[in-house]
Amino acid sequence: MKIIHLITRLIIGGAQENTILSCEGLAERGHEVFLLSGPTTGPEGSLVERAAAGTYAYEEVGPLVRQVSPWQDARALRWLTRRFERIRPDVVHTHSSKAGVLGRVAADLAGVPIVVHTIHGMSFNRTQGAATRAAYALAERYCAGKCHAIVSVADAMTAQALAAGIGRPEQYETIRSGMVVADFDPARPDRPATRASWGAGPDDVIVGTVARLFVNKGYEQLIEIMSRAAAAEHRLRFVWVGDGAHRTRYEAELVRRGLRERVTITGLLPPGEMPRVLGAIDLLAHSSQWEGLPRAVVQALLMEKPAVSFDIDGAPEVVLPGRTGELAPLGDCAAFADAIVRLASDADRRRAYGKAGRERCLREFDHRVMVERLDALYRRLARR
């Protein structure tokens, strides 16, 4: 089959890694694959080099910018429609909000036989104003009528979309966001060396966080959580993996609260560094304010590290209280801090949660399973 994947940006992120792994896997299966992306800008890093070196065709769509821009959006819609007409794909598969809207409309205009969209995280969510949520929901309802299938990375995404009147139940299929699970081997990294590079002692308990240093990633809540937890458990140290526009602001708040000496900020790291970093922590704190399914949590569990998260969106599908980690009500910093302290004080529980989490994630998040299920979905839609 001739398959086009379309995404707004190729920054270092879960949706982007998912998309590239899908393109690589489908090309390996003999399909003719194209990856189209808007310009990749910002402090979040880039996967463009990997895409350009892939065994599939990669092309940048200049007018497909992330921000809403009527002039650029109209140009992008025309560009995509013409490109689809020229390539004549069997499948167009869109990812992310902007590419999802423009790509599905363009595919409909170009008469593409099969159109699929993946929800990595809802385009409208609790962090937005009412008018913004209503506008995005209206766009998603319209575009659901322009595609044949909607893939969700979590059952929670399907439930939220249907509750908002987006599409029909029979359009939806949950396909977990895959990763190369073989890269996540708890026995491989040099844990003592990495911990020593952070200035951590053998008795320190390290809480890791992997997220952009940006609004809605939960750092405002996380700093409060850290302050509470550190007051109750003197062995706690913290490692933040990521960078972003709000780094200076967050560092200033850490200084104000007397926490800066306990926190290592690694900056942006390439995806290949995640096994080493996650292998050196003791547990993961995931405080994002909205989520599809938290990829960082899955990767931590693959490295046998339990997680604490707010009870939102797809998080409860991988953070299972009493089995793989602990959940706290959204916004309840005291409960979140208490969960960190409980796990910090109980190494046996951390090990048990980590082992159970790894076993579960090895089964559910292998990228080969994701590609196989996408391939089967396309073929099923083609037969239909």
C-alpha positions as CSV (number, residue, x, y, z in Angstrom):
1,M,0.0,0.0,0.0
2,K,1.0,3.6,-0.5
3,I,0.7,5.3,3.0
4,I,1.2,8.9,4.0
5,H,1.7,9.9,7.7
6,L,1.3,13.6,8.5
7,I,2.2,15.4,11.7
8,T,2.5,19.0,12.7
9,R,6.1,19.0,14.0
10,L,8.9,16.4,14.6
11,I,10.0,17.6,18.0
12,I,11.3,15.1,20.6
13,G,8.0,13.8,22.0
14,G,5.8,10.8,22.3
15,A,3.5,11.5,19.3
16,Q,6.5,12.1,17.1
17,E,8.4,9.0,18.2
18,N,5.2,7.0,17.7
19,T,4.9,8.3,14.1
20,I,8.5,7.7,13.1
21,L,8.4,4.1,14.5
22,S,5.1,3.6,12.6
23,C,6.8,4.8,9.3
24,E,9.9,2.7,9.9
25,G,7.9,-0.4,10.7
26,L,5.4,-0.1,7.8
27,A,8.3,0.5,5.4
28,E,10.0,-2.7,6.7
29,R,6.7,-4.5,5.9
30,G,7.0,-3.5,2.3
31,H,4.7,-0.5,2.1
32,E,5.6,2.6,0.2
33,V,5.6,5.2,3.1
34,F,5.8,9.0,3.1
35,L,6.2,11.2,6.2
36,L,5.1,14.8,5.9
37,S,5.7,17.3,8.7
38,G,5.5,21.0,9.3
39,P,8.6,23.0,10.3
40,T,10.2,21.7,13.5
41,T,11.2,24.7,15.7
42,G,11.4,25.4,19.4
43,P,13.5,24.2,22.3
44,E,12.0,20.7,22.4
45,G,14.6,19.2,20.1
46,S,14.2,17.6,16.7
47,L,13.7,14.2,15.1
48,V,14.1,15.5,11.6
49,E,17.5,14.1,11.1
50,R,16.2,10.6,12.0
51,A,13.2,11.0,9.6
52,A,15.4,12.2,6.8
53,A,17.6,9.1,7.1
54,G,14.7,6.7,7.2
55,T,13.8,4.1,4.6
56,Y,10.8,6.1,3.6
57,A,10.3,9.5,1.9
58,Y,10.3,12.5,4.2
59,E,9.2,16.0,3.2
60,E,8.7,19.3,5.1
61,V,5.4,21.2,4.6
62,G,6.5,24.8,4.9
63,P,3.1,26.5,5.6
64,L,2.0,23.8,8.2
65,V,2.9,25.9,11.3
66,R,1.8,25.0,14.8
67,Q,0.0,28.3,15.6
68,V,-3.5,29.0,14.2
69,S,-2.9,31.3,11.2
70,P,-5.7,31.6,8.6
71,W,-3.3,32.6,5.8
72,Q,-0.8,29.9,6.5
73,D,-3.5,27.3,7.2
74,A,-5.2,28.0,3.8
75,R,-1.8,27.6,2.1
76,A,-1.1,24.4,4.0
77,L,-4.5,23.0,3.0
78,R,-3.9,23.7,-0.7
79,W,-0.4,22.3,-0.5
80,L,-1.6,19.1,1.2
81,T,-4.5,18.6,-1.2
82,R,-2.2,18.9,-4.3
83,R,0.4,16.6,-2.8
84,F,-2.2,14.0,-2.0
85,E,-3.6,14.3,-5.5
86,R,-0.1,13.8,-6.9
87,I,1.0,10.9,-4.7
88,R,-2.4,9.2,-4.9
89,P,-2.0,7.3,-1.6
90,D,-4.1,4.4,-0.4
91,V,-4.0,5.7,3.2
92,V,-3.5,9.1,4.8
93,H,-2.9,8.8,8.5
94,T,-2.8,12.1,10.5
95,H,-1.3,12.9,13.9
96,S,-1.6,15.9,16.3
97,S,-4.2,18.7,16.2
98,K,-3.3,21.0,13.4
99,A,-2.2,18.3,11.0
100,G,-5.2,16.2,12.0
101,V,-7.6,18.9,11.0
102,L,-5.9,20.1,7.8
103,G,-4.8,16.6,6.7
104,R,-8.2,15.0,7.0
105,V,-9.9,17.8,5.1
106,A,-7.2,17.7,2.4
107,A,-7.5,13.9,2.1
108,D,-11.2,14.2,1.7
109,L,-10.8,16.9,-1.0
110,A,-8.2,14.7,-2.8
111,G,-10.4,11.6,-2.7
112,V,-8.0,9.5,-0.6
113,P,-9.7,6.1,-0.2
114,I,-8.7,5.5,3.5
115,V,-8.2,8.3,6.1
116,V,-7.1,7.5,9.6
117,H,-6.4,9.8,12.6
118,T,-4.6,9.1,15.8
119,I,-5.5,10.8,19.1
120,H,-2.3,11.1,21.1
121,G,-3.9,13.6,23.5
122,M,-7.2,15.5,23.2
123,S,-6.8,18.8,21.2
124,F,-9.2,20.4,23.7
125,N,-8.6,19.8,27.4
126,R,-9.1,21.1,30.9
127,T,-6.2,23.6,30.7
128,Q,-7.9,25.7,28.0
129,G,-10.6,28.3,28.1
130,A,-14.2,27.4,27.3
131,A,-14.2,29.1,23.9
132,T,-11.0,27.4,22.8
133,R,-12.3,24.0,23.9
134,A,-15.6,24.5,22.1
135,A,-13.8,25.6,18.9
136,Y,-11.5,22.6,18.9
137,A,-14.3,20.2,19.7
138,L,-16.3,21.5,16.8
139,A,-13.4,21.0,14.5
140,E,-12.8,17.5,15.7
141,R,-16.5,16.6,15.2
142,Y,-16.4,17.9,11.7
143,C,-13.1,16.1,10.9
144,A,-14.3,12.8,12.4
145,G,-16.8,12.7,9.5
146,K,-13.9,12.9,7.1
147,C,-12.0,9.8,8.2
148,H,-12.7,6.1,8.3
149,A,-11.0,5.2,11.6
150,I,-9.7,6.9,14.7
151,V,-6.9,5.4,16.7
152,S,-6.6,6.2,20.4
153,V,-3.4,5.6,22.4
154,A,-5.6,5.1,25.5
155,D,-9.1,4.0,26.1
156,A,-9.6,7.2,28.0
157,M,-9.2,9.2,24.7
158,T,-11.9,7.2,23.1
159,A,-14.3,7.8,26.0
160,Q,-13.6,11.6,26.1
161,A,-14.0,11.9,22.4
162,L,-17.3,10.1,22.2
163,A,-18.5,12.0,25.2
164,A,-17.9,15.2,23.2
165,G,-19.8,13.9,20.2
166,I,-16.8,13.1,18.1
167,G,-17.3,10.3,15.6
168,R,-19.1,7.0,16.1
169,P,-18.0,4.1,18.5
170,E,-17.3,1.8,15.5
171,Q,-14.7,4.2,14.2
172,Y,-12.4,3.9,17.2
173,E,-9.6,1.4,18.0
174,T,-7.1,1.6,20.8
175,I,-3.6,0.9,19.7
176,R,-0.9,1.6,22.3
177,S,1.9,4.0,21.4
178,G,4.8,1.6,20.8
179,M,8.4,1.9,21.6
180,V,11.5,-0.3,21.1
181,V,11.1,-2.2,24.3
182,A,14.4,-4.0,23.8
183,D,16.2,-0.7,24.4
184,F,14.9,-0.6,27.9
185,D,16.9,-3.3,29.8
186,P,17.2,-2.6,33.5
187,A,20.4,-4.7,33.7
188,R,22.3,-2.7,31.0
189,P,22.9,0.9,32.3
190,D,25.7,1.8,34.7
191,R,23.4,3.0,37.5
192,P,26.1,4.0,40.0
193,A,28.0,6.1,37.4
194,T,24.9,8.1,36.4
195,R,23.8,8.7,40.0
196,A,27.4,9.8,40.8
197,S,27.3,12.3,37.9
198,W,24.2,13.9,39.6
199,G,26.0,14.1,42.9
200,A,23.7,11.5,44.5
201,G,24.9,9.3,47.4
202,P,24.2,5.6,47.8
203,D,21.4,6.2,50.3
204,D,19.7,9.0,48.3
205,V,16.3,8.3,46.8
206,I,16.0,9.9,43.4
207,V,12.7,11.0,42.0
208,G,12.8,11.6,38.2
209,T,10.6,13.7,36.0
210,V,10.6,13.7,32.2
211,A,8.7,16.6,30.6
212,R,9.2,19.9,28.8
213,L,9.7,22.8,31.2
214,F,6.6,24.5,30.1
215,V,3.1,25.4,31.2
216,N,0.6,22.5,31.8
217,K,3.4,20.0,32.2
218,G,2.7,20.2,36.0
219,Y,5.9,21.9,37.2
220,E,4.0,24.5,39.2
221,Q,2.3,21.6,41.1
222,L,5.5,19.5,41.1
223,I,7.6,22.1,42.9
224,E,4.9,22.2,45.7
225,I,4.9,18.4,45.8
226,M,8.7,18.3,46.1
227,S,8.7,20.9,48.9
228,R,6.3,18.8,50.9
229,A,8.0,15.5,50.2
230,A,11.5,16.8,50.9
231,A,10.4,18.1,54.3
232,A,9.2,14.7,55.2
233,E,12.0,12.6,53.7
234,H,15.6,14.0,53.9
235,R,17.0,11.4,51.5
236,L,15.0,12.7,48.5
237,R,16.8,14.2,45.5
238,F,15.2,15.1,42.2
239,V,16.2,14.9,38.5
240,W,14.4,16.8,35.8
241,V,14.9,15.6,32.2
242,G,13.9,18.3,29.7
243,D,14.1,21.9,28.8
244,G,11.7,24.6,27.8
245,A,10.7,28.3,27.8
246,H,9.9,28.3,31.5
247,R,13.1,26.9,32.8
248,T,14.4,30.2,34.3
249,R,11.1,30.7,36.1
250,Y,11.1,27.2,37.6
251,E,14.7,27.5,38.7
252,A,14.0,30.8,40.5
253,E,11.1,29.1,42.3
254,L,13.4,26.2,43.4
255,V,15.9,28.7,44.8
256,R,13.1,30.6,46.6
257,R,12.0,27.3,48.3
258,G,15.5,26.2,49.1
259,L,15.3,23.2,46.8
260,R,17.8,24.1,44.1
261,E,20.6,22.1,45.6
262,R,18.5,19.0,45.6
263,V,17.5,19.2,41.9
264,T,19.6,18.2,38.9
265,I,18.2,19.6,35.5
266,T,19.7,17.6,32.7
267,G,18.4,19.7,29.9
268,L,17.1,18.2,26.7
269,L,18.4,14.6,26.1
270,P,18.0,12.5,23.0
271,P,15.5,9.6,23.2
272,G,18.4,7.1,23.3
273,E,19.5,8.5,26.7
274,M,16.2,7.6,28.4
275,P,17.1,4.0,29.4
276,R,20.3,5.2,31.1
277,V,18.6,8.1,33.0
278,L,15.5,6.1,34.0
279,G,17.7,3.2,35.1
280,A,19.4,5.5,37.6
281,I,16.3,7.0,39.3
282,D,14.2,5.2,42.0
283,L,10.8,6.4,41.0
284,L,9.1,8.7,38.5
285,A,6.9,11.6,39.3
286,H,4.5,12.5,36.5
287,S,2.5,15.7,37.2
288,S,1.3,16.7,33.8
289,Q,-2.1,18.5,33.8
290,W,-3.4,16.7,30.7
291,E,-2.2,13.6,28.9
292,G,-3.0,11.0,26.3
293,L,-1.1,8.1,27.7
294,P,2.1,9.1,29.5
295,R,5.0,7.6,27.5
296,A,7.6,8.6,30.2
297,V,5.7,6.4,32.7
298,V,5.8,3.4,30.4
299,Q,9.5,3.9,29.8
300,A,10.1,4.1,33.6
301,L,8.1,1.0,34.2
302,L,10.1,-0.8,31.5
303,M,13.2,0.1,33.5
304,E,11.4,-1.3,36.6
305,K,10.8,2.1,38.2
306,P,7.4,2.7,39.8
307,A,5.5,5.9,39.1
308,V,3.3,8.4,40.9
309,S,0.9,10.4,38.7
310,F,-2.2,12.5,38.9
311,D,-5.3,10.4,38.2
312,I,-6.1,11.9,34.7
313,D,-6.7,10.7,31.2
314,G,-4.7,7.6,30.2
315,A,-2.5,7.6,33.3
316,P,-4.7,5.0,35.2
317,E,-4.2,2.6,32.3
318,V,-0.5,2.2,33.2
319,V,-0.2,3.5,36.8
320,L,-2.2,0.9,38.7
321,P,-2.4,1.7,42.4
322,G,-0.9,-1.0,44.6
323,R,0.5,-2.8,41.5
324,T,2.7,-0.4,39.4
325,G,2.6,2.9,41.2
326,E,0.3,5.3,43.0
327,L,-2.3,7.9,41.8
328,A,-3.3,11.2,43.4
329,P,-6.4,13.2,42.6
330,L,-5.7,16.0,40.1
331,G,-4.3,19.0,41.9
332,D,-3.9,17.3,45.3
333,C,-0.3,18.0,45.9
334,A,-0.4,16.7,49.5
335,A,-1.6,13.3,48.4
336,F,1.0,13.2,45.6
337,A,3.8,14.1,48.1
338,D,2.6,11.4,50.5
339,A,2.7,8.8,47.8
340,I,6.3,9.8,46.9
341,V,7.3,9.6,50.6
342,R,5.7,6.1,51.0
343,L,7.5,4.7,48.0
344,A,10.8,6.4,49.0
345,S,10.7,4.7,52.4
346,D,9.9,1.2,51.0
347,A,12.5,-0.2,48.6
348,D,10.7,-3.6,48.5
349,R,7.5,-2.0,47.3
350,R,9.4,0.0,44.7
351,R,10.9,-3.2,43.4
352,A,7.6,-5.1,43.3
353,Y,5.8,-2.3,41.5
354,G,8.7,-1.9,39.0
355,K,8.8,-5.6,38.1
356,A,5.0,-5.8,37.7
357,G,5.1,-2.7,35.5
358,R,7.8,-4.0,33.3
359,E,6.0,-7.3,32.7
360,R,2.8,-5.4,31.7
361,C,4.5,-2.9,29.5
362,L,6.6,-5.5,27.6
363,R,3.4,-7.1,26.5
364,E,1.5,-3.9,25.6
365,F,3.9,-1.4,24.3
366,D,6.2,-3.2,21.9
367,H,6.5,-1.1,18.7
368,R,6.2,-4.2,16.6
369,V,2.7,-4.9,18.0
370,M,1.7,-1.3,17.2
371,V,2.9,-1.6,13.6
372,E,1.2,-5.0,13.2
373,R,-2.1,-3.6,14.4
374,L,-1.8,-0.5,12.2
375,D,-1.1,-2.7,9.2
376,A,-4.1,-4.9,10.0
377,L,-6.3,-1.8,10.4
378,Y,-5.4,-0.4,7.0
379,R,-6.0,-3.8,5.4
380,R,-9.3,-4.2,7.1
381,L,-10.4,-0.8,5.9
382,A,-9.2,-1.5,2.4
383,R,-11.3,-4.7,2.3
384,R,-14.3,-2.9,3.6
